[in-house]
Amino acid sequence: MSNLAVLPIIIPLFAGIIVTFVNKRVSLSRNLAKLFTILNLGVAVYVMYHVIQHGTIVLETGEWVAPYGIVLVADLLSALLILTTNIIATACVFYAPRSLPESKEKHYFYTFYFFLLTGVSGAFLTGDLFNLFVFFEVLLIASYALIVLGGDRVQLRESLKYVLINVFSSVLFVTVVAFLYGVVGTVNMAQIAERVQEVDQKGVLTTIAILLFFVFGTKAALFPLYYWMPKSYVVPNPVVSALFGALLTKVGVYSILRVFSLIFVHNISLTHEMFIWFAGLSMIFGVIGALSTSNIKLIIAYNIIPAIGFIMMGIGFHNADGLSGSVYYLMHDMIIKTALFLLVGAIAYVAGTSDLRKMNGLIHHYPVLGWLLFISAFVLAGIPPFSGFIGKVLLLRGAFTNEEIIIAIIALGTSLLILYSIMKIFIHGFWGEKVELREKKSTKGFIGPIIFLLLFSIVLGVGAEFIYPTIDSISTDLLEPEHYINSVLKE
């Protein structure tokens, strides 16, 4: 059953190749994309079930025993994120035909959509630090194609900034991996974790850890490295923005979570305390950005930054509640951010603009969109009983355990401002007197995927009693890296 670990990578890879040959036949491309996405979702569900029932799946490719060969590791954390990724992908693939003009679908949208999923899944599953870099490059190359899909001038301008910053961080990434290999003599993450404890070069290792944090922090859009992200994420089509906002920054924060709970735990007083400071600043500056703009797409994009801050806060605490809160909030934010990007894309379409100052009274014409936005605002802000509330309660418990009162106050204040930033769209865009529209546009094809995602967000909150034991097991594994090391190296 170890081959299960490679299926979430292989299926989208082959799907991307297959749809390339039928890209001009739009209807066939759509149906194949939906079929392969649902198949991959079913595989992700089974992988999650198998890991819960039987433990971590380790695939030693080419029958090269770890740590000598490439290893794929599907533990609880990886399996959970693979499942969440495929839930998001399913919503996006059904939203895409309504959102994208046929001309953009023909320009290999589904090909690069599947290659993006291949890179994201590989990053979550790899047990090798160099292959983490490789899968980063796979997803980034796919994202380069998706961000310029359509060829508008604003897309080309923002994509240049996006490409340059990611190329720079990738060069730094592979350089730091080379430095680390020079110190410990391996790139297998489980073996690195073993040897870091034995090597008497703690100062060098701490420097490498900070450089890796800089790399992952750039990809995660953490303060002060987020300046490239907001506009880059709003210029593509809404379905592409949703994929970017849900997945790309989250791969960066996953990498921090994995590396700094498994490998670099020798100087927590420096590294993890630094995470808490950056988390607080990300919350503050991210929500300021969301409040400062009247572009509804930018409001959602800026709200990615405080979410990364919340997740980093729990990683910085490095206790059971903090890590449980980070994992829960990571899963919650991936789903609700996708829903919000899809939602504001639909709102901008029916309103004919993404400028909030030019909208008013949309609730009279599009009540379903309005109330979906209202519910989404409460989910994102963490109002009970929704999923954001569970994650934030766990994070606050982690803060109080470590007596980090200031960051807890910042988190609570930020939550209220996040709620206001989304409610501002509802109040100014939907509320108010009825305004006659020149043309009432259909929302058919938009509503279903958004409701699908919101239902998962509600289940994560209402069904927390059933989901939390798995999250708690993940935090236990993160606090005890021996579990991961023993699974991979079979010690």
N, C-alpha and C positions, 0 to 999 in steps of 0.2 A: 504493500500500500504506500510505500515511500514515493512512488511516482505521482501521487496526488499533488505533491508540492509543486510540480512543474506545470500542471494543467492550467492554472490561472495565468501563466505566462504564454504557454504554447497556443492556447485557444485564440486569444486576441491577435497573436502574431500571425497565425495562419489565416485568420479571418481578414486581417488587413491586407494580406497578399491576395486572397481570393477576390475581395471587393474591388481591388485595383483593376482587375481585368474586365469588370462590368460597370465601370464608373460612368459611362455614357448612358447606360440604361438605369435611369434614376429609380424607377419603381422596384426593379430587382435589387439594386444596391440597398435601398431602404429595408426591404424585407429580409435580405440576408443579414444586414447589420442587426436588426431586431432579433432574428433567430439566434445568431451567435452570441449576442449580449445576454439573452435569456438563458442560453446554454451555460454561459460562463457564470451567471448568477446561481444557477442550480449547482454547479461545481463548487462555488464558493460556500454555499450553504452546507454541502456535504463535507467539505474540508473542515469547516467550523465544527460541525457535529462530530467528525472523527477525532479532531484534536481534543474536544471536551471529553469524549468517551475514552480515548486511548492514549492521550498525551501527544507530545511534540512529534511532528513528522520531519525526519531528516533524510534528504536525498543526496547521496554522494554520487555526483555525475561521473559517467565513464568508469564506475566502479573503483575510482581512486579514493582510498580511505582518507577521511579528514585527519589532519589538516592539509594533506598534500594536493587534493583536488578541489574543484569548485563545489561548494555545498549550498544547498537551498534548505532553509529552516522555516517550517510552518509551526510556530508556537502559538499560544493563545493570542498574543498581541498581533502578530502578523496575520493570523487567520481572521481576527475581528476586523482589521483594517481592510483586508482583501474583500470581505463580505460587504463592508460599508461602501467601498469603492464601486462594487458592482451594483449595489442598490442605486447609487448616484448615476452610474452609467446607463442603467435601465431607464431611469426617468429622462435622461438627456437624449437617448436615441429615439424615444417616442416624441420628444419635444422638437427635435431637429427639423423634421420635414415641414412643420408649421412655421418655424423660425427662419430657416435658410431659403433663399431663392434657389431655384433649380441650378442656376449657373454655378453657384458655390458648391452645391452638392456634387456636381460633375467634376469639380476641380479637386477631387480626391479627399473630400472631407472625411468620409467614412474610413478611408485608408489610414489617415493620420490620427483619427479618433481611436482606432484600434491600436496603433503603434504607441499612442500616449498611454493607453491602458496597459500595454505590455511593459513599458518602462516603469510605470507606477507600481504594478504588481511585482516586478522584479526587484525594485528597491525595497519593498516591504518584506520580500522573502529571502533575499540573499543573506548568506552567512559569511560573506567575504567583503572586506572593506574596499578592495580594488573594484570588485564587481558592483558595489554600490555606486562607485563613480561611473562605471559603464552604463548602468541602468539610468542614472541621472542623465547621461548624455542621450540615451535613447528617448526619454520623455522630453528632454529639452529640444532635440531636433524635431520631434513631432510638434511641439508647441510653437517652434519657429514657423513651421508651415501653416499652422492654424491661425496664428496671430495676424498673418498678412493675407489670409484668405479673403479675397474681394479686392485687394489692392488700392483701397482708399488712401489719400495722401496722409491723413492723420494716423492711419494704421502703420504706414511705412515709417513715419516719424517716431512713433512710440515703440515700434518693433526694433528700431535701431538701438535705442537705449536699452531695451530689454535684452537683446542679443549681446551687446557689449558687456553689460554687467554680469551676465551669466557666463560668458566666455572667460572673463577675468576670474570669476570665482571657481570655475572648473579647472583652470590652469593652477590656481592656488591649491585646489583640492588634490590633484594628482601629485603635486610637489610635496604636500604635507604627508600623503600616503607613503611616498618614497622615503621621506625623513623617518617616519614611524617604522617602516620596514628596516631601515638601517639600524635602528635601535633594538628592535625585538626580533627581526629575522623572519617575520611571517605577516600575511595579510588576512589570515583566517581570524575572524573576530573572537571566537572562543579561545583560540590559542594566544591571541594578543592579550586578552583579559588575564590569562594565566601568567604570561611573561611580564606584564606590567607590574605585577606584584613582586616579581623576583629581581627585576633590573634595578640597579642602584644608580639611576640617573633621573631622580624625581623632578629635578628642575627642568631638564630637557623635555620630559614627558608632559609636564605642566604647560610648557611653551607650545608643544605640539597640540595639546588639548585646546588651548585658547585659539590657535590658528584654525583648527577644525571647527570650533564654535563660530568663528568669523565666517567660514565657508557656509556652514549650515544656516547660520543666522541671516546671511544674505539671501539664501534661497527661501527661507521662511518669512522674509520681510519683517524681521524683528528690528526694533529701534536700535541704532539710528540708520539701519541699512535698508529701510523700506521705501526710500524715495523713488525708486524705479517702478514700484508696483502699481499704485492706484490707477493711473491713467493707462498703463499698459494692459490692465485687466478689463477696462471698459470700452476700449476701441474695437475689439472684435465683435462678432455676432453674439447675442446673449447666451446661446448654448455653449459657445466656446468660453465666454467669460465665466459661466457656471462651472465648467470643467476645470478651468484654471484656479478659480477661487476656492473650489472644494478640495482639489488634489495637489496642485503644485507646491503651494506653501506648506501643506500638511506633510509632504514627503520630507521637507527640510526639518520640520519640528519633530517628526518621527525619528529622523536620524540623530537629532540631539538626544531625544529620549532613550534611544537604544544605546548609543555610544557612551553617554554619560551616566548610564545605570549599569552597564556591563563592563566597560573598559576603564574609563577615567574616573575612578572613585577614590583615588589615593590622596586627593587634596580638595575634599568637599568644601572645606571652610573658605577656600578661595573661589573655585569654579562655580559652585552652586549658590553661594551668596551673590556672586556677580549676576547669575541668572535672575535672581529676585529683583535686583536693581533694574536690569533691562526690561523685565516683565512690567514693573510699575511704570516706567517711562513709555513703554509701548502702549499700555492702556491709556495713559494721559494724552499722548500725542495722536494716537489713532482716533480717539473719540473727538478730539479737537478738529481733526481733519473732516470727520463725518458731519460735524455741526457747522462747519465753515462753508459748505458747498450747497448749491441748490440743484445740482445734477443728481438725479435719483440713483443713477448707476454708480457714481462716485461715492455716494453715501454708503452703499453696500460694500464697495471696494475698500473704503477706509475702515469699515467695521471689521475687516479681516484682521487688522493690526492689533486692536485690543484683545481679540480672541486668541491670537498667538501669545499675547501677554498673559492671559489667564492660564493657558496650558504651560507656559514656561514657569509661571509662579509655582505650580505644583511640582514640576521637575526640580526646581530650586529647593523646595522644602525637603525632598528626599525622605519622606516618611509615608506610611501606608495610606493615610487619607489623602495626602497631597498627590501621590502618584495615581491613586484611584480616581481622584477628581480630574487629573490631567487626561487620563485615558477616556473617561466618560465624556468630558467636555470636548475632546478631540473628535470623538465619534459624533456627538451631537452637532458640533459646529460644521463638520463636513456636510451633513445632511441639510441643516437649516440654511447654510450659505448657498447651497445649490438651489434650494427652493426660492430664496430671495432674489438671486440673480435671474432665475427664470421668471419670477413674478414681475420684477421691474422691467425686464425685457418686454413682457406682455403689456405692461402699463405704458411704456414708451411707444409701443406700436399703436395701441388704440388711441392714445392722446396725440400722436404725431410729433412728440417731442419728449426729451428727457429732462427738460428744464422745469422744475417745480413751480416757478413763478408764472408759467404759462398754462398751468392746469387748475381746474376748479370744478367741483361738483360732479366728478366722475362716478360717484356712488349711485347717482340716479340712472346712469346708463349701464354701468358695469358693477352691480352690487356684489357679485361673487368675487371678483378681483379685490374689491375693497375689503370685504370681510376676511378673505384669505390673508391680505396684508396685515390686517388688525391682529389676527391670530399669530402670524409669523413674528410680529413685533414682540408679543408676550413670550413666545418660545425663545427668541434670541436673547431677550433681556433676562431670562431665568425666572419668570413668574411661575409659581406653583400652579398646577402639578406638572408642568412641561419639563422636557429633558434638561434644558439649561439650568433649571433650579437644582436638580440632583447634583450635577457636576459642580455647581458653585457652592452648595452646602458642603460637599466633600473637601473642596479647596479651602473653604473658610475653616473647617475643622483642622485641616493640615496647618493653616496659618496659626491658629490658636495653640496647637500642639507645640509649635516652634516659637511661640510668643512673638510672632511677626504681626503686630497689631497695625502698623502703618500701612503695610501692603494690603491688609484686609480692608481697611477703610477706603483706600484707593479703589480696590475692586468693587466695593459696594457703590461708591459714588459713580464709578465708570458704568456700572450696570444701569443705573438710573438715566445717565446721559445717553447710553445706547438705546434704551427704550424711547427716549425723547427724539433721538435722531430718526428712528423709523416711524414713530407716530407723527412726526412732522410731515412725512409723505402723505399719511392718511388724512391729517387735518387740512393741509393746504391743497392736496391734490384731489381728495375724494369728498371731503365735507364741503358744505356751502350750498348756495343756491343752484338750482338746475340751470345748466347752460346748454343751449341747443348746439348740437354738433353738425358740421357739414355732412359728415358721413359716419354712420355707426358701423364700426368694424367688428367682425366676428371674432370671438375668443375661442372658437372650436380648435382643439389641438393643444391649447395652452393649459387649460384648467386641469386635465387629468394627471399629467406628470407632477404638477405642483401639489395636488391633493395627495397623491401617492407618497411624496416625500414628507408632507406634514403629518400624515398618519403614522409614519415611522417615528417622527419626533415625539408625537403624543404617546406612542407605545413606549418609547424610551423613558418617558416620565411616569406615566401611569403604571407601567409594568416594571418599574425599577426593582421591585422585590425579587423578580425572577432573573433580572439581568445582572444585578449587583454582585452576586456570588462569583460570576465569571470575571468581572472587573476586579474584584478583590483578589482572585487567584493571580491575575496578571500583575497587580501591584506587589504581591508576595514574591513572584518570580523576578520582578525587577529589583527588588531589595535583596534578593538572594541569587546573585548571578551564577552561583555554582550549579543551579538547576539547568541553565542554558548551556554552560560549559560541559557538564556531564552528558547532556543529551547529544551534543555534537561530537565530542571526543570519546564518548562511550567509556568514561572512566568509572 
